[in-house]
Amino acid sequence: MALRDILPGKLGFGAAPLGNMFRDIPEQEALATVEAAWTDGIRYFDNAPFYGAGLAEIRMGEALAGKPRDEYVISTKVGRIILDEVEDVSARDLGEKGDVFKHGRPNTIVNDYSEDATLRSIADSLKRLKTDRIEIAFVHDVAQDFFGDTWLAMFESARKGAFKVLDRLRDEGVIKAWGLGVNRVEPIELLLALDEPRPDGFLLAGRYTLLDHDRALQRVMPMVAERGLGIVVGGPYSSGALVGGPNFEYAPAPPAILAKVERIKAIADRYGISMKAAGLQFSLANPAVAAVIPGASRPSRIAEDRAALQEVIPGAFWRELRDANLVSRDAPLPLAD
């Protein structure tokens, strides 16, 4: 089943912040954020064992424990096993994500994309999430930002292990869909070029945003749309850079990105438009995009995201961005007028 047929709305909840991403989030604040999402009507929740070494799944499981299970959709990831033993968090090699989850649990994280590890990962996630099933499984981070020059070997390991077992679980009805959950375009290109297996969609973080969309636009969005699969856009605010935060790609934003944000914001301010609205509505304008999942670590952020989706943006704003070469000329824009 194509990803877009499973998701219950255009706005989902990205649970990475529940794993203490960038800061130590109090338990009650984390649970209240999930509750705010539920109250808002959000019914799609994305997670991963990697987020805080299981912390995000544990918290989400707690927050959703009393909710009717048939009313919401969960996606989580495979490719990492979380062990009971602990490790030195500062010594972890997390590729480009470095210190992102240094406030998470100290449990040992093992990269493993084999068939056995995939099945174990799902079983462990079900326990942490306090549920009997997940609807969508994404193979997590088989890409350059984590594995550098060895990423193709990791992809090959996933092709022989995780891809095959997830294809089978989907065909058996254990899960409804599977795909890749990555921060790079190339693994999606590679998977789409294979005859087998048959993914149902993708979670692409940070690569189809107002600040960075050229490569995805050329290389994967047309193929995904053509096959009717669907992409979930993660990190639509580019790790916060788009909305005034200091980070881009989970690290301090470079001067060129900050300058681009400033130029977009100057135009947005003239039209009285919020940067959140511009970011979310840009991503959703592409026909390949099935949903956006901004991460939220405070309850108030949920209302901001919903308001951003509903904000009316004049077509002139988008045309001005295009004329200023701040968005690609080929990018579909939400031109309502």
N, C-alpha and C positions, 0 to 999 in steps of 0.2 A: 504494500500500500504506500502510495507517495506520501512524503512527509506532510505536504500541505493539506492532505485529506484527514490527517490525524490531529493537527493542532487546533485548539479551541479558541483561537483569537489571534489578532495581530500583535498583541503585547503580552510577552511572557516575563518570567522572573529569572534572572541570572543569579545563581546562588553563590558565586565565588566569594563575595564579601562575607558570607556567613562563615567562611573558613578563616576569618580574621585576616583578610587581605589588606595589607598596608598598615593595619592598626588592630589593637586588641579590643574587639567589640564585646561589650557586656552581654551576657547570656540573654537577659530580658529584652535588651534592645534588638538583638538578632531575632528572637521569637516574635516580638511585636512587629518587626518589619515584614515577616512572612504573613502575619495576621492582617496587616494593612493591605498586603497584596490580595489576600483572599477576599477581604471586605470590598476591595475595589472591583472584584469580579475576575481577577486574573486566575486562570485555571491551567496554565502551563508553567512548570517549574523545571529548570535545568540545573543539573548538579554534576559532581565528579568526585571520586575518591581523593584526587589530588588536592582539592581545595581544603587546605588546613589538615592534610593527612587524615581525612575522614570526618573532620569536625563539621563541615558544611552539611554533609549527609545526616549526621547525628542530629544536628539542630533542626534541619528541615523535617526529619522524621518525627521529632518531638512536636514541632509546630503544626504538622498536618495530621497528627495521630487521630484526632477526633472528627476529621472531615470525611464526608462520604467518598469512598475511593473511586466510584464510577464517575465522579464529577470532575476529576482533574487528570492531567497527563504529566508523567514524569519522564524526563530523559536524564540518563547519567552516562558515564564513560567507562571504557575498559582500556587496559594497557598498563595500569599501575596497581600493584597489590600493596595494601597497607598492613604491615606486620604488627604484632603485639609488642615486640621489642622496640626500644627507643634508640635514637641516634643523635649525634651532635648536629643540631639544625644548621649551625653556621658552616658546617663542612659539606652540606649537600651541594651537588652539582645540578642545578635546575636550569641549565642553559641561560637564555636571556631573561628568564623570570627571577633569577637571583634571590633577592630577599622578599619577594612578594608575600610569601606565607610564613615568614619567620615567627609570627605570633600564633601560628596554628599548633596542632598537637606535635610532639617530638617523635611520633612513631616513624619507624623506618619505612621508606617508600622504595619499592622495587619496580623497575621498568620490566614488563614482560607481556609480550603480545601473542604468546602461544595459545593454543586451543584450551589447554588445561587452566592456564592463568585467566583466560577470558571467562570461563565458566565459574571459576572461584571468585573473580572480581564481581560478577553479577550476584552471586550468592551472598558475598560479604556486603554489597550495597543494599540488598534487600533487608538484611538484618539492621543495618544502620538507619535505613529509611523507614523501618517498621512497616513494610508493605509486602504483599505477596507477589507483586509484579512491577515491572517497568515497561513502559510502552516503547521507548526509543533508546537504543544503545549507540553511542558514538565512540569510535576508536580515537583515543586522545593523543594529540601532539606527535603524530609520526611525521615530523617535519624538521626543517633546518634550524629553527630557533631553539630546539631542544637538543638535537643530536648532531648538529654541525655537518661535517663531511660524511658521517656514518648514517645519515638519515635514510638513504636509499636501502641500506642493509636492514634497518629497523622496519621500513615499509615492506620489504620482502618478507620479513618475519611475520608481520601482521597479515600479509596476503596469504601466507600458508596456514596461519593460525586463526587469528581473530576474524578476518573477513569470512573465511569458510564457515566457521561455527556460527557466526551471527546470521549469515545467509540461511543456514539450516534452521536456526531457532525462529527466524522470521517465517520461513516456509511451514514450520510446524505450529505456528501460532503462539509460541511462547512470548515473543516480542512482536510488536507491530511493524517496526521499521528499524533500520540501522544505517550508519554512514560514518563519515569522518568528522571529528571535532578538532579543528586546527586553526592556527593563526597565520597560515601561509596558503597561497593559491596552488602551488605546484603539486602537492599530494592529491588534491582534488582532480587536477588535470590528469595525473597519472592513473588514478582509479577509474576515471571516466573513459580512459583509452583502452581499458581491459575488456575483453569479451565477457569474462566471468570474474568475480561475482557481480551481483546486481544491487548496488546501494539504493536507498530510497530518498536520500537527501543528505544535506551537510549542515554542520554548524561552522560558520566561518567568522572568526573573531578579528575585528580590527581592519579587515581588508575590503569591506564595502561600506565605507563611511564617507562623510563629507570631506574629510581630510586626506583620505587615501582610498582610491577606488579604481584607478586606471587599469591596473593589471587584471583584477577580477572582472572588470567590465569587458575587457577584450577576450580573456581566456576561459572563464568558466560560466559567467552568468548566461550567455546565449545557449550553451550546451545544457545547462540545468533547466532552463525555461523550455527548451525544445523537447526535452524528455519528460517534462511535467513533474519534476522531482521536488524542487523547493529548497531554499536555503534559509536557515535561521541566522540572522546577523547578530553576533555577539559583539560586545564592546562598541556600540554605536557612537559613544562619546569619545572614542580613542583614548581609553584609560583616563578620561577626565580632561584631557587637553582642550577638547572642543568647548567645554563649558567652564573654562577658566582655571582648571586644575593644573598642577605642575608636571604631571606625567603623560608620556606618550609611549605606547608599546611597553608599559610596565616599568619605564625608566624615566629620568628627567627629560623633558621635552627639548629637542634641539632648537636653536634659534630660528631656523627656516619654518618649522611647524608653528612656533609661537607667532611669527610674523604673519603666517597665513591665517591663523585664528583671528588675529587683530584685524586683518583686512575684511574677513567675513563678518566679524562682529560689528565693524563700522557700518557696513551695509545693513545688517540686521537691525541695528539700533535706529537707523534712519527710518526703517519701516515699522519699528516697534515690535519686532519679532524676537522671541527667545531663541537662544542657540540650541536648546534642547529640542524645540519644535523643528528647527531647520534640520538638525541631525537625524531625528527619528523619521521625519517625513521624507527626507532624501532617500534613506535606505529602503523604506517601504515602497517607494515609487517604482522600483525595478520589479518587473513581473516575475522574476525568479525568486524574489524574497517572500517567504511565507510568514515570517514573524521577526520581531526584534526583541532582544532580551537584555535591556540595560540592567546592570547590577545595582542593587540598592542595599545600603547598610543602615539606613535610618527610615523609619516609617514615613516621614514627610516626603521622601523622595518618590514614593509611589504616586502620590497625588500630582506631583510635578510632571512625572512621565505621562500620566493620563491626560493632563491638561495640554501637554506638548503635542500629543497625538491629535487633539481636538482643535488646536489653535488654527485659525484661518490665515493662510499665507498667500498674499497676492502673487499672481504669476509674474508680475514685474520684478519681484525680488529674485526669483530664480533666473529670469532672463539677464538680470544685471550680474549675477554671479557667473553665468555662462560667458557673457561678454567680457568680463574681467579675467577670464580663464581660471576662475576659482573652482569650477567644476568642469568635468570633461564635456566636450561638445556632443559626445555620443550617449551621455548618461540620460536615462529617462527621468524627467522631472515632473513633479506633481502640479502641472499647470492647470489650475481649476478655471482660469478665465482666459 
